[in-house]
Amino acid sequence: MDDLRPGRVAPIDVVRAEVPSPELSRYLYFGVGGDHLWSDRLPWSYEHWEHWLARPGVETWIAWDRGTPAGYAEFTPGADGDVEIICFGLLPAFTGRGLGGHLLTEAVRRAWTLGERHPLPPTSRVWLHTCSLDGPAALPNYEARGFRVYDTRKTVEQVWAKPLGPWPGSRR
């Protein structure tokens, strides 16, 4: 946590979704990732989502702007105190407003305290991964908060021919 460089404070509330909700998590995943060709979770069944969200230490933190969800961060614990921020981002209507740095700052702070809320070892490392399917501000935001590139790999992924958007046929 010593490496965290906080983003500027933004007028959002960051609140944990304490009740696992496949509907909410799928909405956030597709809403944030739809414009960036995120697709690996789209085939998940309701039961798969339930199982994923019920695991100890999986948490969803939502950024709220005046009562409206603006983005989210999802954590999953790994071995030996590792915590991965497995999903992170803003809904399209909230990008470009300076909210991402604050949301990431708050997500990292909460990831470092994950073991205080669950029967897990204390957090020893918080990490995330990014790829060319993330928004153009993702990597600069991660680096500005103190994350460092650890490894780079080139792989070919099968993705949709074009972004689906937050929902098919949307104007965004």
N, C-alpha and C positions, 0 to 999 in steps of 0.2 A: 504494500500500500504506500510505501515511502516514495515510489516512483510516480504516483498519481499527480497529474497536473490538472487541477479542476478547471472545468469550462466556466464561462461566465454564467452567473445565475440567471435563470429564465423563469417567466411567470407561469410555471406548470407545477402540478403536484405529482409526485411519483409515489404510487400506492401499490402494495402487493395484492394480487388477486389470491386471496387465501382459500377460496373454494375452487378446486380444480374443475375447469369447465371446457370440455372439448369444443363446444360451439364458439366460445370466446377466443380460445387459443387458435382455432382454425381461422377465424375472422381476422385476428391480428396478423397471423402468418401470411395469409393471402393478401390482406390489405396492404401490408408493408412490402411484401415480396413480389406481388403481381406484376408490377412494372419492371421488375428486374429478373424475370424468368425463374424465380424460385419455384420449384415444382416437386422436390423430393417428398414432401409431406402430403401433397394433394391426393394421392391414392389411399392414404391412411383411412381405415374404417373408424367409426365412432369408438369401438372397443380398443383399437390401437391407441387412439388419442387418450382414452381413459387410462390405459395401462401406463403410457408414457408420463402423464401428468401426476399419477398416484405414487410414483417412485419417490422415496425420501430424498429431499434436497432439491427436487425440481421446483423452481419457482418462476412465476411470471410477475414482473413489475411493470405497471402501466403508467405512462405519462398522461395526465389529464389537463386539458386546457379549458377552463371554465365549464367543467362537467362533460366534456367531449374527449373520448380517447384520441390521443395524438400520436402515440407510438408505444413501443414496449421493448423490454429486455427479458430474455428467458435464460435461466441458468440450469446447468446440470452438473452434479458432482462427479468427480472422477476418483481415481485412486490417490491415496496418500495426501488428501487435502487439496487436490487440484479442483478448481471450479472453472468450467467453461461457460462463457457467455455464448450460448449456442445460436440464439437469434437476437437481433437488435435492429431497430430502425424506426423510422417515422412514417406515418400514413402520408400519402402524397400531398394532401392539403396543408400539411404542417412542415414540409421541407423548406429550406431556405430562410427560416425565421430565427436561426440561432438557438434552436431548442436541443439539437442533437448533442452538443457538448455537455450541457447540463444533465440530460438524461443519461449519457454515458458515465459521467462523474458519479451520479447517484447509483447507477447500476453497479459500478465497481465497488463503491463503498459498501453496498449491501452484499455483494458477492464475498467480500472479505469477512463478513459476519455470518455467513451461511451456517457454520457449525454451531453457532449460538442458538439457532432456531430448530435444528434437526440433530438427531443422534449421529453426527458425523465428526470426523477429526477436524481440528481447527484448519481454516483455509491457509494453505502454504503458497498457493500461486493462483492467480486469476489470468485466464488467457482467452483468446478468441481467434477465429480465423476469418479471413475475408477472401473474396475471389472477384473475378471480373464480372460476376453477375450482381455485385452489390453496387449501390449508388456511387457516383463520383466523389461524394464527400466522405464516404466511409473511411477509407484508409487515412486521409489527412486528419480526420477526427480522432481516430485511434492513436495515431502518432502524436497528435497534439496533447492527448491525455497521458502520454508516457509509455504507451505500448511500443515495442520494438519488433521489427521483422525477425523472426526466428528461423523460418524455413520458407523456401519458395519452390513450388512444384508446378510443372505444366502437365495438365491432363485434359482429355477431351470428354466432355459431358454431353449427354443427349438432353436437349432442352426444347421448349416449344419454339415453333418457327418465328413467332413474334410475341411480345409481351401480352399477357392476358389482361393486364390492368387490375385494379382492385376488384373488378367484376367484369365478366365478358361484355363487351359492347359499351363500356363506360366511355365518357368523353375524355378522360384523362389519359 
